[in-house]
Amino acid sequence: MVTETDMTTYQNSQPDEIAYGEPLMEVANLTKHFTQSDGVLGSFELNTDGYVPPVRRNPRKVEAVDDVSFEILKGETLGLVGESGCGKSTLARTILRLIEPTDGSIRFKGTDLADMSSGTLRKKRQEIQIIFQDPQSSLNPRMKIGRIVEEPMKAHGLYDSEGREERAKELLKKVGLDPQHYNRYPHAFSGGQRQRVNLARALSVNPDLIVCDEPVSALDVSIQAQVLNTLQELQDEFGLTYLFITHDLSVIRHISDRVAVMYLGKLVEIADKAELFENPQHPYTKALLDSIPIPDPRNSGTRGVLPGDVPSPLNPPSGCRFRTRCLRLMKPDRYANGDETIEYGMTKNEWEQIRAFIRSISYRSLEQYDRDFLGDQFFEDGVPDGTAGQFVSEALSLADDERLDEAEALLEERFINQSICAREDPYYEVKTEYGTSTHIAACHLHNKNVAQETD
Ligand SMILES: Nc1ncnc2c1ncn2[C@@H]1O[C@H](COP(=O)(O)OP(=O)(O)OP(=O)(O)O)[C@@H](O)[C@H]1O
């Protein structure tokens, strides 16, 4: 027999010494690299005797999640946002150890999940649940929804069969469904209702943390807000903590207390929601918030313009992974040529011109590349003096000869690779203007020693 009071107090009856606002989960230096072979052709070798069994040639590493650290505080909703393919789902599955981490630690209530035996982990899973995007495929169509909700309780040995049925009906009511529908099959429900069934199932084992992986993305916009509101109500009632993954900033704004922004396997910014929306510090976050993907490389720094494509996680850029698309790439000061160190001596304005020129060569975004045209486009008052100008002139000559690959390689070696953005992985704490949490921005613009003299 499960009473309403049992439902709301069960959580508190569990041994749980973590206070509200204290870290429930601490993720440190988490890394997940997948190994990928070179594809079908690369997998077979022909020798004089015919085919030999498939072999893995040139296995390549997909750096899906790389050196990610963050905390999830008890009672909060941490939003995790980023474009498709940036590693959000891999991160979620790795912290649940549904896939094995390559490196790093995942401390949940002080115990490292990454070190846990599979038996202990199975028990721990009761405390951490996950809800997936597609409510259709995550429900067994041949199982009645009552049994679906009861299944995790059964797996974890909670209650007797009568108690499970009672609790399942109670939970269906809690998530906004009619308990009379206990014996119905999933096909009788709408997308939003099916996601509510998933929610009841996750709640059935009294979790502390629910990882919500795009839980409303497949639903109509009108239904999304209702499901989000239910999630919030349940959070208040059961003292739940959420890691909420989505690519949709309006959903993040609705549900999160703090927000983490991910780009190409890295966390680039974490802050309180108000701080992130009102005082974003990473150029990628700013571009995401403005969401104006205008591919115009001649634009030399307008807020929110995001040129180029996301690079492949098979070969991510060195240093800051966003640097290949960043309009604020830091000015290199010195060029190390063997033993010799050359000072560029560029002004800020000259660097902006050169930066825009480099982008147009990298993205091949112009109709023509002859010297006069490029000069008019980027260097109206002539190329800069000194070393920087000399390198630019060499690149202009190569472009004029239609040797764009060489021009690109030259600019990369002489300018981009000399920038701190290509050399160091950034991680800085910045001043919080809104809210109280620590604000982290992984951008060298916040390196006090470098940014002040160049920006
Ligand atoms: N099992 C796997 N083997 C190889 N690469 C993988 C595997 N799973 C994911 N990846 C790659 O890891 C990267 C991150 O994928 P992930 O699904 O985590 O991103 P995401 O941000 O959740 O994207 P989406 O919102 O589209 O699901 C992608 O480049 C993806 O192709």
The ligand as a Tripos MOL2 file, in Angstrom:
@<TRIPOS>MOLECULE
LIG
   31    33     1     0     0
SMALL
NO_CHARGES

@<TRIPOS>ATOM
      1 N1         29.0220    5.2220  -31.1750 N.pl3     1 LIG1
      2 C1         29.6450    6.1940  -31.8270 C.ar      1 LIG1
      3 N2         30.7160    5.9430  -32.6260 N.ar      1 LIG1
      4 C2         31.3580    6.9210  -33.2670 C.ar      1 LIG1
      5 N3         31.0150    8.2320  -33.2020 N.ar      1 LIG1
      6 C3         29.9660    8.5480  -32.4370 C.ar      1 LIG1
      7 C4         29.2240    7.5670  -31.7030 C.ar      1 LIG1
      8 N4         28.2230    8.1990  -31.0320 N.ar      1 LIG1
      9 C5         28.3380    9.5290  -31.3160 C.ar      1 LIG1
     10 N5         29.3780    9.7200  -32.1600 N.ar      1 LIG1
     11 C6         29.8460   11.0100  -32.6900 C.3       1 LIG1
     12 O1         30.1170   11.8480  -31.5810 O.3       1 LIG1
     13 C7         29.7390   13.1830  -31.8880 C.3       1 LIG1
     14 C8         28.7670   13.6860  -30.8310 C.3       1 LIG1
     15 O2         27.5270   13.0200  -31.0130 O.3       1 LIG1
     16 P1         26.2780   13.2270  -30.0240 P.3       1 LIG1
     17 O3         25.1620   12.3570  -30.5180 O.co2     1 LIG1
     18 O4         26.7330   13.0450  -28.6480 O.co2     1 LIG1
     19 O5         25.9280   14.7530  -30.2730 O.3       1 LIG1
     20 P2         24.6090   15.5550  -29.8800 P.3       1 LIG1
     21 O6         25.0560   16.9180  -29.5180 O.co2     1 LIG1
     22 O7         23.8230   14.7910  -28.8830 O.co2     1 LIG1
     23 O8         23.8540   15.6010  -31.2570 O.3       1 LIG1
     24 P3         22.2960   15.3210  -31.5750 P.3       1 LIG1
     25 O9         21.5270   16.3890  -30.8950 O.co2     1 LIG1
     26 O10        22.2410   15.3860  -33.0670 O.co2     1 LIG1
     27 O11        22.0300   13.9300  -31.0340 O.co2     1 LIG1
     28 C9         29.1580   13.1800  -33.2910 C.3       1 LIG1
     29 O12        30.1690   13.5520  -34.1940 O.3       1 LIG1
     30 C10        28.7760   11.7320  -33.4860 C.3       1 LIG1
     31 O13        28.8380   11.3880  -34.8560 O.3       1 LIG1
@<TRIPOS>BOND
     1     1     2 1
     2     2     3 ar
     3     2     7 ar
     4     3     4 ar
     5     4     5 ar
     6     5     6 ar
     7     6     7 ar
     8     6    10 ar
     9     7     8 ar
    10     8     9 ar
    11     9    10 ar
    12    10    11 1
    13    11    12 1
    14    11    30 1
    15    12    13 1
    16    13    14 1
    17    13    28 1
    18    14    15 1
    19    15    16 1
    20    16    17 2
    21    16    18 1
    22    16    19 1
    23    19    20 1
    24    20    21 2
    25    20    22 1
    26    20    23 1
    27    23    24 1
    28    24    25 2
    29    24    26 1
    30    24    27 1
    31    28    29 1
    32    28    30 1
    33    30    31 1
@<TRIPOS>SUBSTRUCTURE
     1 LIG1         1 GROUP 0 **** ****
